[in-house]
């Protein structure tokens, strides 16, 4: 099964606040393996912009630390699955954890 996963990053690891990331690590996954990946610089952040932009990138899953309530609603409207409360780790390791069903998620790090 093919899927495309995005992770907001800062300094090469998961950014704890989705809207403040400097780039997105986007990986294409097939048969439970990363087949390609890259860091993509998003447009300037504006409330509500990233969910539609992520959808335009062909992403269907997002692993994040913290994310605002409005963004969660907008991602749901785009049929993008969110995994919230992930640890600040290397994005490739987070995806491997996800593919191995060992991704630890927890409390949303965003409070607005």
Residue frames as qw, qx, qy, qz and C-alpha x, y, z in Angstrom:
[[0.000, 0.887, 0.461, 0.000, 0.00, 0.00, 0.00],
 [0.415, 0.348, -0.005, 0.841, 1.33, 3.41, -0.99],
 [0.259, -0.894, -0.356, 0.086, 1.10, 6.42, 1.27],
 [0.384, 0.539, -0.144, 0.736, 2.77, 9.76, 1.72],
 [0.568, -0.670, -0.393, 0.272, 3.64, 10.95, 5.22],
 [0.230, 0.724, -0.117, 0.640, 4.64, 14.47, 6.30],
 [0.632, -0.534, -0.371, 0.422, 6.38, 15.56, 9.49],
 [0.053, 0.967, -0.037, 0.248, 6.92, 19.22, 10.44],
 [0.830, -0.116, -0.176, 0.517, 10.61, 19.72, 11.27],
 [0.051, -0.972, 0.179, -0.143, 13.00, 22.21, 12.77],
 [0.124, -0.722, 0.680, -0.038, 16.77, 21.64, 12.80],
 [0.396, 0.293, -0.849, -0.189, 16.23, 18.17, 11.32],
 [0.064, -0.170, -0.935, 0.306, 13.88, 16.80, 14.00],
 [0.141, -0.670, -0.694, -0.222, 10.15, 16.94, 14.62],
 [0.012, -0.332, 0.132, -0.934, 9.07, 20.50, 15.44],
 [0.040, -0.283, -0.829, 0.482, 6.97, 20.54, 18.61],
 [0.313, 0.597, 0.362, -0.644, 4.57, 23.14, 17.18],
 [0.607, 0.433, 0.616, 0.254, 3.18, 22.35, 13.74],
 [0.301, 0.915, 0.252, 0.089, 2.70, 25.94, 12.54],
 [0.194, -0.919, 0.298, 0.170, 6.21, 27.05, 13.50],
 [0.856, -0.067, 0.396, 0.325, 8.18, 24.48, 11.49],
 [0.025, -0.686, 0.406, 0.603, 10.92, 25.45, 9.06],
 [0.355, 0.294, -0.737, -0.494, 10.34, 22.51, 6.72],
 [0.879, -0.035, 0.248, -0.407, 8.36, 19.33, 6.23],
 [0.154, -0.309, 0.918, 0.196, 9.96, 15.94, 5.85],
 [0.788, 0.271, 0.047, -0.551, 7.80, 14.18, 3.27],
 [0.218, -0.313, 0.914, 0.140, 8.26, 10.47, 2.66],
 [0.752, 0.165, -0.360, -0.527, 6.73, 8.12, 0.13],
 [0.421, -0.276, 0.828, -0.247, 6.05, 4.73, 1.68],
 [0.783, 0.203, -0.377, -0.452, 5.32, 1.50, -0.14],
 [0.867, -0.040, -0.495, 0.039, 5.18, -2.02, 1.30],
 [0.675, -0.723, -0.095, 0.109, 6.09, -0.62, 4.74],
 [0.682, -0.155, 0.122, 0.705, 9.34, 0.93, 3.45],
 [0.074, 0.853, -0.029, -0.515, 10.39, 4.50, 2.73],
 [0.759, 0.353, 0.395, 0.379, 11.07, 4.58, -0.99],
 [0.371, 0.478, 0.063, 0.794, 11.84, 8.31, -1.27],
 [0.352, -0.789, -0.393, 0.315, 11.94, 11.35, 0.98],
 [0.384, 0.425, 0.020, 0.820, 12.84, 15.01, 1.02],
 [0.178, -0.540, -0.423, 0.706, 12.67, 18.13, 3.14],
 [0.172, 0.610, 0.502, 0.589, 10.26, 20.65, 1.61],
 [0.106, -0.143, -0.284, 0.942, 10.05, 24.31, 2.60],
 [0.108, 0.675, 0.729, -0.037, 6.42, 25.36, 3.08],
 [0.103, 0.693, 0.210, 0.682, 4.95, 28.73, 2.12],
 [0.009, -0.290, 0.435, -0.852, 4.91, 31.44, 4.80],
 [0.147, -0.344, -0.892, 0.253, 2.65, 30.35, 7.65],
 [0.364, -0.193, -0.039, -0.910, -0.86, 31.75, 7.74],
 [0.471, 0.024, 0.731, -0.494, -3.64, 30.26, 9.85],
 [0.756, 0.376, 0.401, -0.354, -5.39, 27.51, 7.89],
 [0.454, 0.704, -0.430, -0.336, -2.93, 27.42, 4.99],
 [0.093, -0.469, 0.877, 0.045, -0.86, 24.32, 5.78],
 [0.627, 0.129, 0.736, -0.218, -3.61, 21.65, 5.68],
 [0.692, 0.671, 0.141, -0.225, -4.56, 22.54, 2.08],
 [0.243, 0.783, -0.560, -0.119, -0.88, 22.91, 1.09],
 [0.379, -0.322, 0.864, -0.075, -0.05, 19.51, 2.63],
 [0.726, 0.371, 0.537, -0.218, -2.95, 17.96, 0.68],
 [0.544, 0.794, -0.172, -0.211, -1.56, 19.50, -2.54],
 [0.013, -0.638, 0.769, 0.044, 1.71, 17.67, -1.81],
 [0.726, 0.082, -0.622, -0.283, -0.22, 14.38, -1.97],
 [0.049, 0.237, -0.816, 0.524, 0.17, 13.67, 1.75],
 [0.633, -0.380, -0.496, -0.457, -2.40, 11.46, 3.48],
 [0.743, -0.533, -0.353, 0.198, -0.85, 11.16, 6.97],
 [0.132, 0.766, -0.295, 0.556, 0.88, 13.67, 9.26],
 [0.727, -0.360, -0.443, 0.382, 2.95, 12.90, 12.36],
 [0.079, 0.721, -0.100, 0.681, 3.26, 15.93, 14.63],
 [0.303, -0.043, -0.668, 0.678, 3.96, 17.08, 18.17],
 [0.088, 0.530, 0.532, -0.655, 1.49, 19.86, 18.77],
 [0.059, 0.284, 0.596, 0.749, -1.21, 21.27, 16.54],
 [0.263, 0.060, 0.254, -0.929, -4.01, 23.79, 16.98],
 [0.459, 0.336, 0.746, -0.347, -7.66, 22.78, 17.13],
 [0.526, 0.680, 0.009, -0.510, -8.56, 24.63, 13.92],
 [0.224, 0.539, -0.751, -0.309, -5.77, 22.86, 12.02],
 [0.276, -0.007, 0.952, -0.132, -7.08, 19.51, 13.27],
 [0.539, 0.546, 0.472, -0.434, -10.51, 20.35, 11.85],
 [0.431, 0.727, -0.302, -0.442, -9.01, 21.45, 8.53],
 [0.011, 0.384, -0.908, -0.165, -6.92, 18.27, 8.23],
 [0.426, 0.233, 0.837, -0.251, -10.02, 16.17, 8.89],
 [0.533, 0.680, 0.170, -0.474, -11.79, 18.06, 6.09],
 [0.347, 0.667, -0.580, -0.312, -8.87, 17.13, 3.79],
 [0.988, -0.029, -0.073, -0.137, -9.13, 13.43, 4.85],
 [0.449, 0.547, -0.595, 0.380, -5.60, 13.52, 6.26],
 [0.814, -0.456, -0.353, 0.069, -4.90, 11.32, 9.28],
 [0.000, 0.798, -0.394, 0.457, -3.07, 13.00, 12.16],
 [0.804, -0.250, -0.443, 0.308, -0.82, 11.34, 14.73],
 [0.100, -0.855, 0.101, -0.498, -0.45, 13.93, 17.51],
 [0.624, -0.719, 0.261, -0.160, 1.96, 14.13, 20.42],
 [0.920, 0.223, -0.159, 0.281, 4.94, 12.37, 18.84],
 [0.637, -0.603, 0.079, 0.473, 8.41, 12.76, 20.34],
 [0.239, 0.912, -0.265, -0.203, 10.94, 15.22, 18.95],
 [0.732, -0.220, 0.574, 0.292, 13.00, 12.71, 16.97],
 [0.066, -0.294, 0.670, 0.679, 14.53, 12.26, 13.58],
 [0.656, 0.269, 0.019, -0.705, 11.61, 12.13, 11.10],
 [0.587, 0.272, -0.721, -0.248, 12.81, 8.94, 9.40],
 [0.119, 0.054, -0.904, 0.406, 12.88, 7.21, 12.81],
 [0.444, 0.182, 0.420, -0.771, 9.33, 8.44, 13.53],
 [0.704, 0.297, -0.318, -0.562, 8.11, 6.97, 10.25],
 [0.442, 0.212, -0.871, 0.038, 9.89, 3.69, 10.93],
 [0.143, 0.036, 0.773, -0.618, 8.23, 3.60, 14.36],
 [0.595, 0.261, 0.117, -0.751, 4.88, 4.26, 12.71],
 [0.663, 0.310, -0.571, -0.371, 5.39, 1.51, 10.14],
 [0.376, 0.121, -0.885, 0.246, 6.40, -0.90, 12.93],
 [0.548, -0.617, -0.449, -0.342, 3.30, 0.05, 14.97],
 [0.638, -0.363, -0.412, 0.540, 5.53, 1.41, 17.73],
 [0.124, 0.503, 0.037, 0.854, 4.98, 5.16, 17.25],
 [0.289, -0.476, -0.636, 0.534, 4.40, 6.74, 20.64],
 [0.049, -0.561, -0.245, -0.790, 1.88, 9.56, 20.60],
 [0.316, -0.382, -0.657, 0.568, 0.56, 11.46, 23.55],
 [0.018, -0.793, -0.408, 0.452, -0.61, 14.82, 24.65],
 [0.419, 0.774, 0.236, 0.412, -0.99, 17.59, 22.12],
 [0.545, -0.211, -0.163, 0.795, 1.88, 20.02, 22.77],
 [0.018, 0.310, 0.226, 0.923, -0.24, 22.92, 21.49],
 [0.075, -0.446, -0.738, 0.501, -2.71, 24.66, 23.79],
 [0.235, 0.426, 0.075, -0.871, -4.52, 27.05, 21.47]]
